[in-house]
Amino acid sequence: MTLDARRPKRIVVVLKGYPRLSETFVAQELLGLEQAGFTLALYSMRKPTDRKRHPVHDEIVAPVTYLPEYLHDEPLRVMRALWRARRLPGFGKALRQFLADLRHDVSRNRVRRFGQGAVLAAEWPEGGDWIYAHFLHTPASVAGYASLMTGIPWSVSAHAKDIWTSDPRELSQKLGAARWAVTCTKTGADYLRGLSPVPGKVHLSYHGLNLARFPTPVDVRPPLDGSGEPVTVLSVGRAVPKKGLDTLLRALAVLPPTLAWRFVHIGAGGEQEALRTLAGELGIGSRCTFKGSMDQKGVLEEYRAADLFALACRITDDGDRDGLPNVLVEAASQRLAVVSTTISAIPELFVDGKTGLLVPPDDVPALADALTRAIRDPMLRLRLGQAAEARVRADFDYHSSITQLTALFEDGWAAS
């Protein structure tokens, strides 16, 4: 059997939204699969809301089709799709699965996913013979319904919110139906293996970086110690509760008053204005800059201009949390010392005192102590940054994850 014969002709990729500035890891994987010789067709459940794009998005050649985000927005398209899909051999099976799901989740959202699955199945791209969903919640629902209708196998990549805020019963059902699943943290993999009817279907695959886009910095950071020129503390991430930016601001506000520092945040999100207000109320507004969203090139420049990176990740009341935030890997690749928390997979990359400084989530005094220590000690920052960069360049190159995915697609196709 030739190499090409062992691979799907075209992989239909189901995405929640595309392109998204906050999901560079998804775009990098898509480009990596294309560079590995796979042909893709992208189907997005939402149109883009970001005004900017990363360079990687322009390098991906796969066509993008947008499914109806809300069924009532394109009623004729949805009705035509249902009329065509009803003739597919697995439509009845998909309908029964939908009705079973609906009993546990009576919502418009559930109806929408079935309708989107029908549109995908009815508008199937030529040569498409595998479905791959990014995220185990709604994209996997669409992929699962379309797979039942068409009889085409599917697989899934799980990440963070989709794992920790989803119904375990539904996760178990999806993991049983998918040919295989990958997830990007050991914490997530262990949890999903405990839910899967076949634990061996779940594979750990760290996303990694395209290190060519994040080369080792040439310039050496000045050994600032907070006694004169301010030490720049950078945080990158969406302004949403699980990032713990409010905790970070509160920790900065209780740093010793004689310590010289400035804070820069990059990222969009619904809490931006609230964070600006909080910084003002805490008396640190003049030291804080909120730059909003930036493309990858701009973010790289900010990493290199900063002295310290901080991200105070937490688990929210609904269970939402990060896995291993890609920005932590990016920051480490730039020899930037990291202060973060002990949740999820962050300790899978950072070891407290060796490759970073880790504190419990939502512990303002502990976070303030770690920030103070790092700001005052440039040699500590240098040592932590060098060790973290070495770990990233040894173990978090995205070529490793693409190699793993290639093997999974080829083995899955050979067994189909």
C-alpha positions in Angstrom: 0.0 0.0 0.0 1.4 3.4 -1.0 1.7 6.3 1.5 -1.1 8.2 -0.3 -3.4 5.1 -0.3 -3.0 5.0 3.5 -4.4 8.5 3.9 -7.8 10.1 3.6 -8.2 11.9 0.2 -9.6 15.0 2.0 -10.1 15.7 5.6 -13.2 17.8 6.5 -12.3 19.9 9.5 -15.1 21.2 11.7 -14.2 24.4 13.6 -16.2 26.5 16.0 -14.9 29.7 14.5 -12.3 30.5 11.9 -9.9 32.3 11.8 -9.5 33.3 15.4 -6.5 35.2 16.9 -6.8 33.3 20.2 -6.5 29.9 18.5 -3.1 30.1 16.8 -2.5 26.5 17.8 -5.4 25.4 15.6 -4.2 27.3 12.6 -0.6 26.1 13.1 -1.9 22.5 13.1 -3.9 23.0 10.0 -0.9 24.4 8.2 1.3 21.6 9.5 -1.2 19.0 8.2 -1.2 20.7 4.8 2.6 20.7 4.8 2.6 17.0 5.7 0.7 16.4 2.4 -3.0 16.3 3.6 -5.8 18.0 1.7 -8.2 19.8 3.9 -11.7 21.4 3.7 -12.6 23.7 6.5 -16.1 24.1 7.8 -16.6 26.8 10.4 -19.7 27.1 12.6 -19.1 30.8 13.1 -17.8 33.7 10.9 -14.7 35.5 12.2 -15.2 38.4 14.6 -11.5 39.4 14.9 -10.4 42.3 12.7 -6.9 41.0 12.4 -5.3 37.8 11.2 -2.1 36.0 11.9 0.3 35.3 9.0 -0.3 31.6 9.4 -3.9 32.1 8.4 -2.8 33.4 5.0 -0.5 30.4 4.4 -3.3 27.9 4.8 -4.7 27.0 1.3 -7.8 24.9 2.3 -11.1 26.5 1.3 -13.4 27.7 4.1 -17.2 27.2 4.1 -19.3 28.8 6.8 -22.2 26.7 8.1 -25.3 28.7 9.2 -24.4 30.1 12.6 -28.1 30.4 13.4 -30.6 28.2 11.5 -33.1 31.0 11.1 -30.5 33.1 9.3 -30.5 30.8 6.3 -33.8 28.9 6.5 -33.8 27.9 2.8 -30.3 26.5 3.0 -31.2 24.5 6.1 -34.5 23.2 4.6 -32.7 22.1 1.4 -30.0 20.4 3.5 -32.6 18.5 5.6 -34.5 17.4 2.4 -31.3 16.1 0.9 -29.9 14.6 4.1 -33.0 12.6 4.8 -32.0 10.3 1.8 -28.6 9.5 3.3 -28.3 6.0 4.6 -27.5 7.1 8.2 -30.0 9.9 8.5 -32.4 7.8 10.7 -29.5 6.8 13.0 -28.4 10.5 13.3 -32.0 11.6 14.0 -32.3 9.0 16.8 -29.0 10.1 18.3 -30.2 13.7 18.1 -33.5 12.9 19.9 -31.5 11.0 22.6 -29.3 14.0 23.1 -32.2 16.4 23.1 -33.7 14.5 26.1 -30.7 15.5 28.1 -30.2 18.9 26.6 -33.5 20.6 25.6 -32.1 23.7 23.9 -32.0 25.7 20.7 -28.3 25.1 20.7 -28.8 21.3 20.4 -31.3 21.8 17.4 -28.7 24.1 15.8 -26.0 21.5 15.9 -28.2 18.9 14.2 -29.1 21.4 11.6 -25.5 22.3 11.0 -24.6 18.6 10.8 -27.3 18.2 8.1 -26.0 21.1 6.1 -22.4 19.7 6.3 -23.7 16.3 5.2 -25.8 17.7 2.4 -23.1 20.0 1.1 -20.4 17.4 1.4 -17.1 18.4 -0.4 -15.9 16.2 -3.3 -13.4 13.6 -2.1 -14.0 14.2 1.6 -13.6 10.9 3.4 -12.7 11.8 7.0 -14.2 14.3 9.5 -11.9 15.9 12.1 -13.4 18.2 14.7 -11.5 20.8 16.8 -13.1 20.9 20.3 -15.1 18.1 21.9 -18.2 20.2 22.6 -20.3 21.8 19.8 -17.9 21.0 16.8 -17.8 17.4 17.8 -21.6 17.3 18.0 -21.8 18.6 14.4 -19.1 16.2 13.3 -20.9 13.3 15.0 -24.2 13.9 13.4 -22.7 14.4 10.0 -20.7 11.2 10.4 -23.8 9.2 11.3 -25.6 10.6 8.2 -22.8 10.0 5.8 -21.2 6.9 7.2 -17.8 8.7 7.1 -15.5 8.2 10.1 -14.6 11.0 12.4 -12.0 12.0 15.0 -11.6 14.9 17.4 -9.1 17.1 19.1 -10.1 18.2 22.7 -8.6 21.1 24.5 -9.8 22.8 27.7 -13.3 24.3 28.1 -14.8 21.7 25.9 -13.5 19.0 28.3 -14.2 20.6 31.7 -17.6 22.2 31.1 -19.2 19.4 29.1 -21.6 16.7 30.4 -19.5 13.6 31.2 -22.3 11.4 29.7 -22.1 13.2 26.4 -18.3 13.2 26.4 -18.3 9.4 26.9 -20.8 9.0 24.0 -18.7 11.1 21.7 -15.4 9.4 22.7 -17.1 6.0 22.0 -18.3 7.1 18.5 -15.1 8.8 17.4 -12.3 6.7 15.8 -9.7 8.4 18.0 -9.3 11.6 20.1 -6.2 13.7 20.9 -5.9 16.2 23.7 -3.1 18.6 24.5 -2.5 17.9 28.2 -1.9 14.9 30.4 -4.5 16.2 32.8 -7.1 16.2 30.1 -6.0 12.9 28.6 -6.3 11.1 32.0 -9.8 12.6 32.5 -11.0 11.6 29.1 -9.5 8.1 29.3 -11.5 7.6 32.4 -14.7 8.5 30.5 -14.0 6.8 27.2 -15.5 3.3 26.6 -12.1 2.5 24.9 -9.4 4.4 26.9 -6.8 3.6 24.2 -8.6 5.8 21.8 -7.5 8.9 23.7 -4.0 10.2 22.8 -1.8 12.9 24.4 -0.4 15.3 21.9 1.1 18.6 23.1 0.4 21.3 20.5 3.9 22.8 20.4 5.1 25.8 18.5 6.4 26.4 15.0 9.7 27.5 16.5 10.8 29.1 13.2 8.2 31.8 14.0 9.6 32.1 17.5 13.4 32.1 17.1 15.7 32.5 20.1 16.0 36.2 20.8 19.4 37.8 20.1 19.2 40.8 22.4 19.9 40.3 26.1 17.4 41.8 28.4 18.8 44.5 30.7 19.3 43.3 34.4 16.6 45.6 35.8 15.8 45.0 39.5 12.9 47.3 40.1 15.0 50.0 41.8 15.1 52.4 38.9 13.8 51.8 35.4 10.5 49.9 35.6 10.4 46.1 35.0 7.9 45.3 32.4 5.4 42.6 33.4 3.5 41.2 30.4 0.3 39.1 30.2 -1.2 37.8 27.0 -4.7 36.2 26.8 -8.3 36.9 26.4 -9.9 39.1 29.1 -12.1 36.4 30.4 -12.5 35.0 34.0 -10.4 31.9 33.7 -7.3 34.0 32.9 -7.3 35.5 36.5 -6.4 38.9 35.3 -8.3 40.5 38.2 -6.2 38.5 40.6 -3.1 39.6 38.8 -4.0 43.2 39.1 -4.7 42.8 42.8 -1.3 41.2 43.3 0.4 44.0 41.4 -1.4 46.5 43.6 0.1 45.1 46.8 3.7 45.0 45.6 6.1 47.1 47.7 5.5 50.8 46.9 9.2 51.4 46.2 9.3 48.7 43.5 9.4 50.0 39.9 7.2 48.1 37.4 4.8 48.5 34.6 2.1 46.1 33.3 1.1 45.4 29.7 -1.9 43.2 28.7 -2.6 42.0 25.2 -5.8 40.4 24.3 -9.5 41.0 23.5 -12.4 39.9 25.6 -15.4 41.1 27.5 -13.7 42.0 30.7 -11.3 44.6 29.2 -13.2 47.7 30.5 -13.8 46.1 33.9 -10.1 45.4 34.2 -9.3 49.0 33.3 -11.7 50.2 35.9 -10.3 47.8 38.5 -6.8 49.0 37.8 -7.9 52.6 38.5 -9.7 51.6 41.7 -6.6 49.8 42.9 -4.5 52.9 42.3 -2.3 51.3 39.6 -4.1 52.6 36.4 -1.2 54.8 35.4 1.2 51.8 35.4 -1.1 49.5 33.3 -1.5 49.5 29.6 -4.2 47.4 27.8 -3.4 47.0 24.2 -6.2 44.8 23.0 -5.7 42.2 20.3 -2.5 41.9 18.2 -1.3 39.7 15.5 1.5 37.2 16.1 4.2 39.4 14.9 3.2 42.2 17.3 2.9 39.7 20.2 6.4 38.4 19.5 7.7 42.0 19.7 6.0 42.4 23.1 7.5 39.2 24.4 10.9 40.4 23.5 10.3 43.9 25.0 9.1 42.5 28.3 11.1 41.4 31.4 8.6 39.0 33.0 5.5 37.1 31.9 2.5 36.6 34.3 -0.7 34.6 33.9 -2.9 33.9 36.9 -5.0 31.1 35.5 -7.9 29.8 37.7 -10.8 27.3 37.6 -14.1 29.2 37.3 -17.3 28.3 39.0 -18.6 26.4 36.0 -15.5 24.3 35.8 -13.9 26.2 32.9 -10.1 26.4 32.9 -7.1 26.5 30.6 -5.2 23.4 29.6 -1.7 24.6 28.9 -2.1 28.1 27.5 -0.2 28.5 24.3 1.0 31.9 25.4 3.0 30.4 28.2 4.9 28.2 25.7 5.4 31.2 23.4 6.7 33.3 26.3 9.1 30.6 27.4 10.4 30.3 23.8 11.5 33.9 24.1 13.6 33.2 27.3 11.0 35.1 29.3 10.7 34.1 32.9 7.1 33.0 33.8 5.0 33.5 36.9 1.8 31.5 36.8 -0.5 29.1 38.8 -0.6 25.4 39.5 -3.8 24.5 37.7 -4.3 22.0 34.9 -1.3 21.3 32.8 0.8 24.3 33.6 3.0 22.2 35.9 3.5 19.8 33.0 5.8 22.5 31.5 6.9 24.6 34.4 8.6 23.3 37.6 8.4 25.8 40.4 11.8 27.3 41.0 13.4 25.6 38.0 11.6 26.6 34.9 9.2 29.1 36.4 7.5 30.3 39.5 4.1 28.7 40.3 1.6 29.7 43.0 -1.9 28.5 43.9 -4.7 30.1 41.9 -6.5 33.1 43.3 -3.8 33.5 46.0 -3.0 37.2 45.9 -0.3 37.3 48.6 1.5 34.3 47.1 1.3 35.8 43.6 2.5 39.1 44.9 5.5 37.4 46.6 6.4 35.6 43.4 6.2 38.8 41.3 8.3 40.7 43.9 10.9 38.0 43.9 11.1 37.9 40.1 11.1 41.7 39.7 13.9 42.2 42.2 16.1 39.4 40.9 17.2 39.7 37.2 19.5 36.7 37.5 16.6 34.6 38.7 14.6 35.7 35.7 17.5 34.9 33.4 18.0 31.4 34.9 14.3 30.6 34.8 13.9 31.9 31.2 16.9 30.0 29.9 15.6 26.7 31.5 12.1 27.2 30.2 13.3 28.0 26.7 15.5 24.9 26.7 12.5 22.7 27.7 10.2 24.3 25.0 12.8 23.8 22.2 13.4 20.2 23.3 9.8 19.1 23.8 7.3 21.5 22.3 8.2 21.7 18.6 4.9 21.4 16.7 6.5 19.0 14.2 6.2 16.3 16.9 2.4 16.7 17.2 2.0 16.7 13.4 4.0 13.4 13.2 1.6 12.0 15.8 -1.5 13.2 14.0 -0.2 11.8 10.7 0.2 8.4 12.2 -3.3 8.6 13.7 -4.9 9.5 10.4 -3.0 6.9 8.5 -3.7 4.1 11.0 -7.4 5.2 11.3 -7.8 5.2 7.6 -6.1 1.8 7.2 -8.5 0.4 9.7 -11.6 1.9 8.2 
